[in-house]
Amino acid sequence: MNASADQIQFTPYDEERFDKNRLFGRTGYLFTIPGSFPEDTPTYLNVTDWEMAVYRKHGEWEVRDANGEQRVWAVAPTRREAAGLAFHGIARKRRYSAADIANARHLNGLETVPPYQVEVTDNVTLVLSSQAIGILQRIEPADEGPASYRVIHPDGGTSFTIQAGAEVTLHSLQTGLLHIRCGCDVDAHGYYEHETEALAYIREQLNTWSVCPKSPGIPAAEDQQSEDEDQAADAG
């Protein structure tokens, strides 16, 4: 993420927010530094979003993170300047940390970043009944009786309703990509050092998947089949 002081959104807080914690001003403003900031650090090192507090103290504006170390990240004459300095300070710390981790991996004989990354590209829920199959859009509660599922046909088209009942089931489907040393910077759901580990995760979590076309290394064709495909081949 590219962030600047001009893009920071401030939300006021009152004396109840920090419950007499004297580290923070009794009133002030909250803002967020995304866990993906700065964008030039590897995504596998992303952390949770940080909530920050900026408040008046000793005639200036002070910034602390509200959930972690609760350390002072910046002090400045204006609120926006203090928040901007906090962004810069945290970016510097995260870049140094990323460099240290990359160096430690290298010293331990590992690649700079985990070479296998599993990305979930789509996640849908199918509503299955004896009359129809649809992709779930939303659940519509009823004043009386069972709820209804608003769905669309798997091939597209207008939406329709399937009423919930004992004969109606829900089935989740996940599709994804396996990235292998391709350089794609994705928000992956899993990072692995070895192909066998990545494939084990894929077989357990994904219904269908493919290898990123930018990947220089591709698993054997038999490894790319799902277990259902293997069983169908054996049955044939």
C-alpha positions in Angstrom: 0.0 0.0 0.0 1.2 3.5 -0.8 0.1 5.7 2.1 0.6 9.3 2.9 -0.4 11.7 5.6 -3.0 13.2 3.2 -4.9 9.9 3.0 -5.1 9.2 6.8 -8.7 9.0 8.1 -9.0 10.2 11.7 -11.8 9.0 14.0 -12.3 10.9 17.4 -12.2 8.9 20.6 -13.2 10.0 24.1 -12.1 9.3 27.7 -13.7 5.8 27.7 -11.5 4.4 24.9 -8.4 3.8 27.0 -10.0 3.6 30.5 -7.7 5.9 32.5 -4.5 4.5 30.8 -2.2 7.5 31.3 0.0 6.5 28.4 -2.7 8.0 26.0 -4.4 11.3 26.0 -7.9 11.1 27.4 -9.3 12.3 24.1 -7.8 12.3 20.7 -8.1 10.5 17.3 -7.6 7.0 16.0 -6.3 6.0 12.6 -5.1 2.8 11.0 -1.8 1.7 9.6 -2.4 -1.4 7.3 -0.6 -4.6 8.0 0.4 -4.6 4.3 2.2 -1.3 4.6 4.8 -0.6 3.2 4.0 -2.3 -0.1 7.7 -3.1 -0.9 7.9 -5.7 1.9 7.0 -9.3 1.1 3.3 -10.1 1.6 4.2 -13.2 3.7 5.5 -10.9 6.4 2.2 -8.9 6.5 0.8 -8.3 10.0 -2.6 -7.3 11.3 -3.7 -3.7 10.8 -2.4 -1.5 13.6 -4.7 0.9 15.3 -2.9 4.1 16.2 -3.9 6.9 18.6 -2.8 10.6 18.2 -3.5 13.1 20.9 -2.3 16.3 22.5 0.4 16.1 25.1 2.8 18.8 26.4 1.6 21.2 23.7 2.3 18.9 20.8 0.7 15.9 19.1 1.9 12.4 20.1 1.3 9.0 18.4 1.2 5.6 20.0 0.1 2.2 18.7 -3.0 1.2 20.6 -2.8 -2.6 20.6 0.8 -3.8 20.6 3.9 -2.2 22.2 2.0 1.0 22.9 5.2 2.9 22.2 5.6 6.5 21.1 6.2 6.6 17.3 6.2 10.3 16.7 5.8 13.7 18.2 5.1 16.8 16.0 3.5 20.3 16.1 0.4 19.1 14.1 -1.8 16.1 14.2 -1.3 15.2 10.5 2.5 15.6 10.7 2.7 13.4 13.8 0.7 10.7 12.0 2.8 11.0 8.9 6.0 10.6 10.9 4.5 7.5 12.5 3.9 6.0 9.1 7.5 6.6 8.1 8.8 5.2 11.4 6.8 2.0 11.1 7.7 1.6 7.4 11.4 1.8 8.3 11.1 -0.7 11.1 9.2 -3.2 8.9 11.7 -2.9 6.1 14.6 -3.5 8.5 12.7 -6.5 9.9 12.1 -7.9 6.4 15.8 -7.5 5.5 16.8 -9.3 8.7 14.4 -12.2 8.0 15.7 -12.5 4.4 19.3 -12.6 5.7 18.5 -15.2 8.3 16.8 -17.4 5.8 19.8 -17.1 3.5 22.2 -18.0 6.3 20.1 -21.1 7.1 20.2 -22.3 3.5 16.7 -21.2 2.6 15.5 -19.1 -0.3 14.9 -15.5 0.5 11.1 -16.0 0.5 9.2 -19.3 0.8 9.1 -20.7 -2.8 5.6 -22.2 -2.7 2.6 -20.0 -2.2 -1.0 -21.1 -2.3 -3.5 -18.4 -3.3 -7.3 -18.9 -2.9 -8.8 -17.2 -5.9 -12.5 -17.9 -5.4 -14.7 -19.2 -2.7 -18.4 -20.1 -3.4 -21.1 -22.0 -1.6 -23.4 -24.2 -3.6 -27.0 -24.8 -2.6 -28.0 -28.3 -3.6 -31.5 -29.6 -3.8 -33.3 -32.3 -5.9 -34.9 -29.6 -8.1 -32.0 -27.2 -8.6 -28.4 -26.2 -7.9 -27.4 -22.6 -7.3 -24.6 -20.4 -6.1 -25.5 -18.8 -2.8 -25.9 -15.0 -2.8 -27.6 -14.5 0.6 -29.9 -16.2 3.1 -33.4 -14.6 3.4 -35.0 -15.3 6.8 -38.7 -15.9 7.0 -41.2 -14.6 9.5 -42.5 -18.1 9.8 -41.1 -21.4 8.7 -37.7 -22.2 7.1 -35.5 -19.5 5.6 -34.8 -19.2 1.8 -31.6 -19.2 -0.1 -31.3 -16.6 -2.8 -29.0 -18.1 -5.5 -27.9 -17.7 -9.1 -27.5 -20.5 -11.6 -23.9 -21.8 -11.9 -23.9 -20.7 -15.5 -25.1 -17.3 -14.7 -28.5 -15.7 -15.4 -31.2 -14.4 -13.1 -31.4 -15.2 -9.4 -34.0 -17.5 -7.9 -34.9 -18.9 -4.5 -34.5 -22.3 -3.0 -36.4 -22.9 0.3 -34.4 -24.4 3.1 -35.3 -27.9 4.2 -34.0 -31.3 5.2 -33.3 -32.2 1.6 -31.3 -29.1 0.9 -27.6 -29.0 1.6 -24.8 -26.5 1.3 -21.4 -27.3 -0.2 -18.4 -24.9 -0.1 -16.0 -24.8 -3.1 -12.6 -23.2 -3.1 -10.4 -22.7 -6.2 -6.8 -21.5 -6.2 -3.4 -21.0 -7.7 -0.1 -22.5 -6.7 2.7 -20.0 -7.2 6.2 -21.5 -7.5 9.1 -19.0 -7.5 7.1 -16.8 -10.0 7.7 -13.5 -8.3 4.0 -12.8 -7.9 3.4 -10.8 -4.7 0.0 -12.3 -3.6 -1.9 -12.4 -0.3 -1.5 -16.1 -0.1 -3.3 -18.5 2.3 -0.2 -20.6 2.9 3.6 -20.4 2.4 5.7 -23.5 2.1 9.4 -24.5 1.7 8.7 -27.8 -0.1 6.4 -28.9 -2.9 5.0 -31.8 -0.9 3.8 -29.6 1.9 2.1 -27.2 -0.6 0.4 -30.0 -2.4 -0.8 -31.6 0.8 -2.5 -28.3 1.8 -4.0 -27.9 -1.7 -5.5 -31.4 -1.6 -7.0 -30.7 1.8 -8.3 -27.2 1.2 -9.0 -26.7 -2.5 -11.5 -28.3 -4.8 -9.9 -27.2 -8.0 -6.5 -25.5 -8.7 -3.9 -24.8 -11.2 -0.3 -23.6 -11.3 0.4 -19.9 -11.9 1.5 -19.7 -15.5 4.5 -17.5 -14.5 5.9 -20.4 -12.4 9.2 -21.8 -13.8 8.6 -25.1 -11.9 5.5 -27.2 -12.3 4.5 -30.4 -10.3 4.1 -33.6 -12.3 0.8 -34.0 -14.1 -0.4 -36.8 -11.8 0.2 -34.5 -8.8 -2.1 -31.9 -10.3 -5.0 -34.3 -10.3 -7.5 -34.2 -7.4 -8.2 -37.3 -5.5 -11.6 -37.6 -7.2 -9.9 -37.5 -10.6 -7.5 -40.2 -9.5 -10.3 -42.4 -8.3 -12.2 -41.9 -11.6 -9.2 -42.8 -13.6 -8.7 -46.0 -11.5 -12.4 -46.9 -12.0 -12.1 -46.5 -15.7 
